[in-house]
Amino acid sequence: MLAVVALNLGGPDSLAAVQPFLRNLFADPDIIQLGWLRPVQPLLARLIARRRAAFSRAAYSQIGGRSPILEESTAQVQAVVRSMAASGVAAQPYLAMSYWHPFPVETAAAMRADGITRALLLPLFPHQSRTTSASAFRTIESALVGIASTRIEGYATAPGYIDALCQRIAEASQQLPEPERATAPVLFSAHGLPESYIRHGDPYLDDIRSTVAAVTQRLGLDGRSQLAFQSRVGRQPWLAPTTEAALDSLAAAGHRAVVVVPVSFTGEHLETLQEIDILYRERAAARGIASFARARAVGCHPAFIAELAALLISAARDRGWA
């Protein structure tokens, strides 16, 4: 039997789960890369989680007290499997999360119980990075002992993904006053990474830039598009400019409308629902940007789902599984 295993980070399903979720996150050696200090990482993860827990619980309280990532990711993998079935390839949908339930070991146990012998691994991260896709592959593949698997790698410029992003931006632009729609800046906001990770060869920044370039060309945005980075943690230098700084610069240049695009998130997260929709919207308004439109994550957009299904079917056929 064939399975599709969607891979994502996971998120706390209650306020009580916030601190253990953070502890799992910061204990990942691919997230915090300590080199020779790695033996102290479990202790460091506990300290960071304890220090950040109250701040994070307050943020989650603003979006209902829990992350929507489980429901969002489940809907995506189920939609992908339905699309595959329409093309004659049957598979069972599963979900494995890196830092909260269902963990990879839990998913692998369920797959064995269901008689799964082959698995297509689908990262819900279009952009390759050691901190996301590589980490997720490492944990799920170690759990899938006895189950053959093959990966879908990054798909930063896959046509269906680009189509979905473009349509989400077009939808958001319609929220602006009519005179602003054709001229408002389009600010792509990607999750940040420490600059040192990029210097050490992480492909994330190149992938993000490829996506932004493809969308900019498709929509004819020219000088209207900008790339910025959000969700910085810690004191070391991160990718710049920050989304906050970019909004400040747009306001200082006299812009009174903006479309913000969460380019590295395929589903709604704390980073979109709280960081962008609440914090950045308030910041923009305080600096004179009266019209703030946010493009929805691609989610279950038909073009995105069809693209993922096509990638999976191709991978299955390459292995002789379909």
C-alpha positions, 0 to 999 in steps of 0.5 A, spaced: 500 500 500 502 507 498 502 513 502 503 520 502 506 523 508 505 530 509 511 533 513 510 540 517 513 543 523 507 542 528 504 547 533 501 547 540 494 545 540 493 548 547 496 554 551 499 548 556 502 545 550 506 551 548 512 550 552 513 543 551 512 545 543 518 550 544 522 545 547 522 540 542 523 546 537 529 549 540 532 542 541 532 540 534 540 541 532 538 543 525 534 549 528 539 551 533 546 549 530 551 549 536 556 545 533 561 543 538 556 545 543 551 540 541 551 536 547 548 542 551 542 543 547 537 539 551 539 544 557 539 550 552 532 548 549 529 548 556 531 554 558 529 558 551 522 555 552 521 557 559 524 564 557 519 565 551 513 561 554 509 567 556 510 571 550 508 565 546 502 563 550 500 571 549 501 570 542 497 564 541 491 567 545 490 572 540 489 567 535 484 562 539 489 559 544 492 554 539 495 553 532 491 551 526 497 548 523 494 541 524 487 542 521 490 546 515 496 540 513 490 535 514 486 538 509 492 539 504 494 532 504 487 529 504 486 534 498 492 532 494 490 524 495 484 526 492 487 529 486 492 523 485 486 518 485 482 523 480 488 521 476 488 514 477 493 513 483 491 511 490 494 513 496 493 513 503 494 520 507 498 521 513 501 527 517 508 527 520 509 533 525 516 535 527 515 538 534 508 536 536 503 531 535 503 527 530 510 526 531 514 521 526 514 515 530 507 516 531 505 516 524 510 511 522 506 506 527 500 508 524 502 506 517 505 500 519 498 498 523 495 500 516 499 495 512 503 501 508 509 498 505 511 505 500 511 512 502 511 518 498 514 524 503 511 531 501 514 537 505 509 542 506 515 547 505 516 549 498 523 552 499 529 547 501 532 548 508 536 544 513 531 547 518 525 545 515 525 540 509 532 537 511 530 536 518 523 533 517 526 528 512 531 526 517 526 524 522 521 521 518 526 517 514 529 514 521 522 512 523 520 509 517 524 502 518 521 497 513 517 502 509 520 504 503 520 511 501 522 517 496 522 524 497 519 530 493 524 536 494 523 543 494 518 546 489 520 554 489 518 555 482 513 549 480 508 552 476 502 550 480 505 553 486 506 560 483 499 560 480 496 559 487 501 565 489 499 570 484 492 568 485 492 570 492 496 576 491 490 578 486 485 577 491 488 581 496 489 587 491 482 587 491 482 589 498 485 596 497 482 602 494 481 602 487 486 607 485 492 603 489 491 597 486 495 598 480 501 601 484 501 599 491 508 595 493 507 588 494 512 586 500 513 578 500 515 576 507 519 570 508 521 566 515 528 569 517 534 565 518 541 567 521 545 569 516 550 564 518 546 558 516 546 561 509 553 562 509 554 555 510 550 553 504 543 553 506 539 553 500 533 557 503 535 564 501 536 562 493 529 558 493 525 564 496 528 569 491 527 564 486 519 564 488 519 572 488 522 573 482 517 568 478 511 571 481 514 578 480 515 576 473 508 573 472 504 579 475 509 584 472 510 587 478 517 590 476 519 595 482 513 594 486 515 587 489 520 587 495 522 581 500 523 582 507 524 577 513 520 576 519 520 572 526 527 573 528 529 570 534 536 571 538 541 576 537 545 574 532 545 577 525 539 574 521 537 575 514 535 583 512 531 587 512 526 585 517 518 586 515 518 591 520 523 595 517 521 594 510 514 597 512 517 603 516 521 604 509 515 604 505 511 609 510 517 613 510 517 613 502 510 616 502 506 609 501 499 609 504 497 602 501 501 595 501 500 588 500 503 583 504 505 576 502 507 570 507 511 567 501 514 561 505 508 559 509 503 554 505 498 554 510 496 559 516 500 559 522 502 564 528 506 568 523 501 569 519 495 570 523 498 574 529 505 576 527 502 579 520 495 580 521 496 583 528 503 586 529 505 588 522 498 591 521 498 595 527 505 597 525 503 599 518 497 603 521 501 607 526 506 609 520 501 612 516 499 606 511 492 606 511 490 600 507 494 594 509 492 587 505 494 580 506 495 575 501 492 568 504 497 562 504 496 558 498 493 552 503 488 548 498 488 552 492 486 548 486 493 550 482 497 548 488 494 542 490 494 539 483 501 541 482 503 537 489 499 531 486 503 531 479 509 531 483 507 525 487 505 521 481 511 523 477 515 520 483 511 514 484 512 512 477 519 513 477 520 508 483 515 503 479 509 504 484 504 507 480 
